[in-house]
Amino acid sequence: MNNQRKLIVIILIISSLFGYLEWGKSNHVFLYEAEFEILKKILTDIYSVAHPFTILPLLGQLILIITLFQKKNYPIFTNIGILCIGLLILFMFLIGLIGFHLKILISTLPFIISTLIYFINLKKWKDYEANS
């Protein structure tokens, strides 16, 4: 995996952690805080965190981390990782858009923009690897 692609994958992982949620009058959390709580609960009560919106983003981040250490590039794994995280991020984006929650909306943009950059460059990277 070339350095540019690795950098974008690292940015994808980091930007996914800073998604912001708020509900009610005083409840709010960044995704890294929520994931820390989920990881603690997985060890004690896995059924309390067994939900697609908790498991899929964690799985996506794990897949992206694994792709950073692959000797040969397999874009399908990166794409699956992005999809797993992207489901939650896009849902959050829609919540921010529909509910006019500017903090939520803005917190999703780094991941969405990084994803667009990744997919715009994907063909260029494939062509480069084919010619190498």
Sequence and secondary structure as in RCSB ss.txt:
>XXXX:A:sequence
MNNQRKLIVIILIISSLFGYLEWGKSNHVFLYEAEFEILKKILTDIYSVAHPFTILPLLGQLILIITLFQKKNYP
IFTNIGILCIGLLILFMFLIGLIGFHLKILISTLPFIISTLIYFINLKKWKDYEANS
>XXXX:A:secstr
  HHHHHHHHHHHHHHHT EEEETTTEEEEHHHHHHHHHHHHHH GGGT SHHHHHHHHHHHHHHHHHT SS  H
HHHHHHHHHHHHHHHHHHHHHHHTT HHHHHHHHHHHHHHHHHHHHHHHHHHHHHH 
